[in-house]
Amino acid sequence: MTQPICYLNGKYVSFDQACLPLNDLGIVRGYGIFDFLRTYNGVPFKLTEHIQRLQNSAKLIGLSLPWSSAEIEEITQNTLTHNHLAEANIRIVVTGGASADFITPLGQPSLMVIVTPVSEYPQEYYEQGIKVITVPIERFIPKAKSLNYISAIGALQQAKQTNAVEALYVNSQGDVLEGTTTNFFVFRGSQLLTPKEGILNGITRDVILELAKDRFEIVEQSIAYSQLNHCDEAFITSSTKEIMPVVQIDELHISQGKPGENTQTLMDLFQNYAKS
Ligand SMILES: Cc1ncc(COP(=O)(O)O)c(C=O)c1O
């Protein structure tokens, strides 16, 4: 099988030949950050924004990046070119780099860019909507896309046991924040609500807010779990899932168990925007 070509610390190498030193702080301490995006028509979608978020994540965990935005952009484009994929998922990862004592950064982080084919979710998720569960978890440094997805992995396993597709984090105040890898939105009539604090600023979320602003009243505020029964529609967003309608949260059924009209409008707008 042909191995994908990835970028690692200055070289474009076959995926099975890429090696990190075992004392890299990403491996032994989970110290690192990443970003994730996809292409539409072969072009990385919102690459500049994803690189900006990567840089912000690095800042938030105290990791200084020796590469400029333009350098990261070029490396990403080159990795893409090496792989000849119709559409690609792109993962840009920065780890703390090798450390002599396994805890002190030496100021030489590792950079890798991994490109894989886009895999689509089942069409029925979009046509019929999905079930999600909630879990009482708050992410550490939520505005950073750090390498720590321990809670996410556990919560997703839990979701799968009840045929749910995503798990939403609920904080100690009882507010629904976001999913393990998605942002969360609800409609109350024509009011579109989404949390602003305690979440990762999704790039898809930003696009949705921009597309929605002339059609709906946007309210960026916390969403109480106890108020979910007053919602007419709900959906989650991410670079891979785009807009996925939610028709069940735990035992609560939303919008008569089928995707709502306003959500459908946003799904159409998003498809037109991303693919144009
Ligand atoms: C915790 C979390 N929230 C939200 C998102 C959605 O972000 P984006 O729309 O940029 O993919 C992600 C993406 O993986 C995520 O990990």
The ligand as an SDF file (V2000), in Angstrom:
LIG
                    3D

 16 16  0  0  0  0  0  0  0  0999 V2000
  -13.0880   20.8920   21.2640 C   0  0  0  0  0  0  0  0  0  0  0  0
  -13.4390   21.3090   19.8800 C   0  0  0  0  0  0  0  0  0  0  0  0
  -14.4080   22.2360   19.6980 N   0  0  0  0  0  0  0  0  0  0  0  0
  -14.7710   22.6470   18.4600 C   0  0  0  0  0  0  0  0  0  0  0  0
  -14.1690   22.1340   17.3210 C   0  0  0  0  0  0  0  0  0  0  0  0
  -14.6090   22.6000   15.9470 C   0  0  0  0  0  0  0  0  0  0  0  0
  -13.6260   23.3830   15.3550 O   0  0  0  0  0  0  0  0  0  0  0  0
  -13.5050   23.5780   13.7710 P   0  0  0  0  0  0  0  0  0  0  0  0
  -14.8290   24.1120   13.3110 O   0  0  0  0  0  0  0  0  0  0  0  0
  -12.4240   24.5800   13.6200 O   0  0  0  0  0  0  0  0  0  0  0  0
  -13.1960   22.2600   13.1830 O   0  0  0  0  0  0  0  0  0  0  0  0
  -13.1460   21.1910   17.4690 C   0  0  0  0  0  0  0  0  0  0  0  0
  -12.4740   20.6480   16.2770 C   0  0  0  0  0  0  0  0  0  0  0  0
  -11.8450   19.6300   16.2990 O   0  0  0  0  0  0  0  0  0  0  0  0
  -12.7720   20.7660   18.7720 C   0  0  0  0  0  0  0  0  0  0  0  0
  -11.8060   19.8530   18.9520 O   0  0  0  0  0  0  0  0  0  0  0  0
  1  2  1  0
  2  3  1  0
  2 15  2  0
  3  4  2  0
  4  5  1  0
  5  6  1  0
  5 12  2  0
  6  7  1  0
  7  8  1  0
  8  9  2  0
  8 10  1  0
  8 11  1  0
 12 13  1  0
 12 15  1  0
 13 14  2  0
 15 16  1  0
M  END
$$$$
